[in-house]
Amino acid sequence: MVTEPPFKETQLKHARVKTAYDEKESVVKKYFSDKNLNYASFHLFIRAFKKEQKLELWVNEKGKDTFSLLNTYDFCSSSGVLGPKRREGDAQIPEGVYEINHFNPLSNYFLSLGVSYPNSSDKILSDKQHPGGSIYIHGNCVTIGCIPITDDKIKEVYVLAVEAKNNGQQKIPIHIFPSRLDDESFNELKREYSSSETVIKFWGNLKTIYQDFESSKKLKKVKVGSKGEYYF
């Protein structure tokens, strides 16, 4: 029986991934040591906030059930407006509960990590024929619905994602929110988007996901109902 090589080994055959490790592995290891976290065995969770244009990376050490914030990155560009992606060509960054579903070491934007849009909720709530797709966290600073964080920073995020997958994490979750959804921020959104009842209802649904993690620093399994709503 032929055994597949470890994921990391396969990725390191690509020049850009090797460059990322050469330049950034010591940097990300220092993030761990500075916070007394174990680099040798961790799982990864990613959160993105469109209004604040921030990408958070959280880690869960082996044997622990809570996550710790490792580092935060700035978007270097953005497109669309607050609100979910609902059709191809709308330039929207999606909002919802996703997973990293593709490692692209040959990206047009140096390195990129695919976001699993459209998910089960999007397939119910978005355009049935043309919901769009090909959403990534990537390098460079251009975007039509993706999250760009510069070539320099995607090297760090890509290394962390490879390490997590190599540690046995099959699914790396990513939650994308319109903004932080604490009570004050949500009330501000409701005032600003008072004419968009459907969007506000959707954000209220996402708020339960946001606040559950905020209060517990644990990830629960998120399901999707028949009307596209998220629930635990």
Salt bridges, closest charged atoms under 4 A:
ASP22 OD2 - LYS18 NZ 3.09
GLU23 OE1 - LYS155 NZ 2.63
GLU25 OE2 - LYS8 NZ 3.91
GLU25 OE2 - LYS29 NZ 3.99
ASP34 OD2 - LYS30 NZ 2.91
GLU56 OE1 - ARG47 NH2 2.93
GLU56 OE2 - ARG180 NH2 2.90
GLU61 OE1 - LYS64 NZ 2.82
ASP65 OD2 - LYS218 NZ 3.38
ASP74 OD1 - LYS54 NZ 2.39
GLU88 OE1 - HIS130 ND1 3.63
ASP90 OD1 - LYS85 NZ 2.81
GLU95 OE2 - LYS50 NZ 2.81
ASP122 OD1 - ARG86 NH1 3.37
ASP152 OD1 - LYS24 NZ 2.95
ASP152 OD2 - LYS153 NZ 3.53
GLU156 OE2 - LYS24 NZ 3.09
GLU156 OE2 - LYS153 NZ 3.78
GLU163 OE2 - LYS8 NZ 2.86
ASP183 OD1 - LYS207 NZ 2.69
GLU188 OE2 - LYS51 NZ 2.82
ASP212 OD1 - LYS220 NZ 3.13
GLU214 OE2 - ARG47 NH2 2.82
